[in-house]
Amino acid sequence: MLQIRTYNSGELSARQLDDQIVEFDKENMAPILAAKNMAFPEEKRRKGLENNATLHIAFDEEERIVGYLQYGPDRNDKNAIYISSVQVAPSLRNTSLFARLVLTASEDFAGKPFSRLVTNVQRHNNIAIELYRRLGFTIDKANALETSFPVYADRSVLESELIRRLNRRT
């Protein structure tokens, strides 16, 4: 049984989770980046964990990290929650873990004026692009950045879709 626990970015180092998250990211992203002749940006990722953010981390029965979602208020859009990083272990893809993580983050902002969830997805991460699309996010290729596409979803539509998918799996 997986457990999802919530931490703020300041707690990670004290609990020795920052190194585990960076290693987890590296294991998951290295093959995708290597296919594009890119190296995993370990120091950049470590600095990204220092941002004022919240993380929902999924642990397996042996307390290994098997997924997480890092997010906070969007700096450019006061009505949006920005997902700065998300990873799910390959063995848990096509399960409900990603949907559970996104829904948990969205529910954290219940009663607050956030109407959208936004993120960026790497142009070459076809698995993530398809997953976001299936969940109802819009992939904004017209406003592409150098290495990524902006991605967004209306919060209420997204929550309805996530709940529908989670109920279908139970």
C-alpha positions in Angstrom: 0.0 0.0 0.0 1.4 3.4 -1.0 1.4 6.3 1.4 1.4 9.9 0.3 2.9 12.4 2.8 3.2 16.1 2.5 6.4 18.1 3.2 7.4 21.7 2.6 10.7 22.2 0.8 12.5 23.3 4.1 11.9 19.9 5.6 13.5 17.8 2.9 17.2 18.2 4.0 16.4 17.6 7.7 14.6 14.4 6.7 17.4 13.5 4.2 14.8 13.3 1.4 16.4 15.8 -0.9 19.2 13.4 -1.9 16.6 10.7 -2.4 14.5 12.9 -4.6 17.4 14.0 -6.8 18.5 10.3 -7.2 14.9 9.3 -8.0 14.7 12.0 -10.6 18.0 11.1 -12.1 17.0 7.4 -12.4 13.8 8.3 -14.1 15.0 11.1 -16.4 18.4 9.9 -17.4 17.2 7.6 -20.2 14.8 10.3 -21.6 17.6 12.9 -21.5 20.2 10.5 -22.9 18.1 9.9 -25.9 18.4 13.6 -26.7 22.1 13.7 -25.8 21.4 15.7 -22.7 22.8 15.1 -19.2 20.6 15.2 -16.0 21.1 18.6 -14.4 21.7 17.4 -10.8 22.7 20.7 -9.3 19.8 22.5 -11.0 17.4 19.9 -9.6 18.9 20.2 -6.1 18.4 24.0 -6.2 14.9 23.5 -7.4 14.1 21.6 -4.2 15.2 24.7 -2.2 12.3 26.8 -3.6 9.4 27.6 -1.3 7.2 24.7 -2.4 5.1 21.8 -1.1 5.8 18.2 -2.0 3.5 15.3 -1.9 5.8 12.2 -1.8 4.6 8.7 -2.3 6.3 5.9 -0.5 6.1 2.2 -0.9 5.9 -0.4 1.9 9.7 -0.3 2.3 9.7 3.5 2.6 11.2 4.0 -0.9 10.1 7.1 -2.9 8.0 5.9 -5.8 6.6 9.2 -6.8 6.2 12.9 -5.9 4.7 16.1 -7.0 6.2 19.5 -6.2 4.1 22.6 -6.5 3.3 26.1 -5.2 1.6 29.3 -6.3 2.5 30.4 -9.8 4.7 33.5 -9.8 3.3 34.8 -13.0 -0.4 34.0 -12.5 -2.0 34.7 -9.2 -4.9 32.4 -10.1 -2.7 29.4 -10.8 -0.9 26.6 -9.0 2.4 25.8 -10.6 3.6 22.2 -10.7 7.3 22.5 -10.8 8.2 18.9 -10.8 6.6 15.5 -10.9 7.9 11.9 -11.1 6.4 8.5 -10.9 8.4 5.3 -10.9 8.2 3.5 -14.2 6.7 0.4 -12.4 3.8 2.6 -11.3 3.0 4.2 -14.6 -0.5 3.4 -15.8 -1.7 3.3 -12.2 -3.6 6.0 -10.4 -0.6 7.4 -8.6 -0.1 10.5 -10.9 -3.8 11.3 -10.7 -3.8 10.9 -6.9 -0.8 13.3 -6.6 -2.3 16.0 -8.8 -5.7 15.7 -7.1 -4.1 15.9 -3.6 -2.2 19.1 -4.7 -5.4 20.6 -6.1 -7.4 19.8 -3.0 -4.7 21.6 -0.9 -6.0 24.8 -2.4 -9.7 24.2 -1.6 -11.4 27.5 -0.7 -8.5 29.5 -2.2 -8.8 31.5 -5.4 -6.8 29.2 -7.7 -8.6 28.3 -10.9 -5.8 26.7 -12.9 -3.0 24.2 -12.6 0.0 25.0 -14.8 3.3 23.4 -15.6 5.9 22.9 -18.3 6.6 19.6 -20.0 9.9 18.8 -21.7 9.4 18.7 -25.5 11.0 15.3 -25.7 9.1 13.7 -22.8 6.3 12.1 -24.9 5.1 9.9 -22.0 4.4 13.0 -19.9 2.9 14.9 -22.8 0.4 12.1 -23.5 -0.4 11.7 -19.8 -1.2 15.4 -19.3 -3.3 15.3 -22.5 -5.3 12.3 -21.3 -6.0 14.0 -18.0 -7.5 17.1 -19.7 -4.5 19.4 -19.7 -3.9 21.6 -22.7 -0.4 21.4 -24.3 0.3 24.9 -25.6 2.6 24.2 -28.5 1.9 27.6 -30.0 3.7 29.3 -27.0 6.5 26.8 -26.8 9.6 27.6 -24.8 13.1 26.6 -25.9 13.0 23.1 -24.3 9.4 22.8 -23.1 5.7 23.3 -23.7 3.4 25.3 -21.3 0.7 23.0 -20.0 -2.4 24.0 -18.2 -5.8 22.9 -17.0 -8.9 24.4 -15.5 -8.9 23.3 -11.9 -12.6 22.3 -11.6 -12.5 20.4 -14.9 -9.3 18.7 -14.0 -10.6 17.7 -10.5 -13.7 16.2 -12.1 -11.7 14.2 -14.5 -9.3 12.9 -11.9 -12.1 11.9 -9.6 -13.8 10.1 -12.4 -10.6 8.2 -13.3 -9.9 7.3 -9.7 -13.4 6.0 -9.1 -13.2 4.0 -12.3 -10.1 2.2 -10.9 -11.7 1.3 -7.6 
